[in-house]
Amino acid sequence: MSDEDLTSATGELELRAARVGMVFVLLVCAGFAVIGLCLLAGDGLVQMLGIALLVFFGAVGIPTALWRLIRPSVEVRVDPTRGVWIRELGGWTPWSDIVSVGRGKVESRPVVELHLTEGGTVRVPPTVARRPQEVFAILSREHSRARAR
């Protein structure tokens, strides 16, 4: 998938959540919903537990997981003028606040880091549907372009 495929109408680059995790969540919800169905045959507390499992995992978990599979959320936005938006932070980090784009590790997994002027570091969520090397290349390129302006 090229960068052009991910660009929205406003010129922003959108990195969406990976679907692999949601497939796992969907399978877990389906499993617990089946267990809930089996527990409905019991009586008393066992039957109530079956109803609770069906409601939580069957009526809430499965539709939510399906929705997230069909329409994965935007985790990161990269805009040439505004900077980087990370869903977990809930706001834009302007290019002027980003000193450099680097690589790091969290629990031996590679992550992309934004080093800020205030001395802090913001990590790009590892849940995006792109490899860390690709995310690093995209952010480094856009950071260089923003610095050149």
Buried (B, 14 or more C-beta within 10 A) or exposed (E): EEBEEBEEEEEBBBBBBBBEBBEEBBEBBBEBBBBBEEBBEEEEEEEEBBEEBBEBBBEEBBEBBBEBBEEBEBBBBBBEEBBBBBBEEEEBBBBEBBBEBBEBEEEEEBBBBBBBEEEEEBEBBBBBBBEBEBBBBBBBEBBEEBEEE
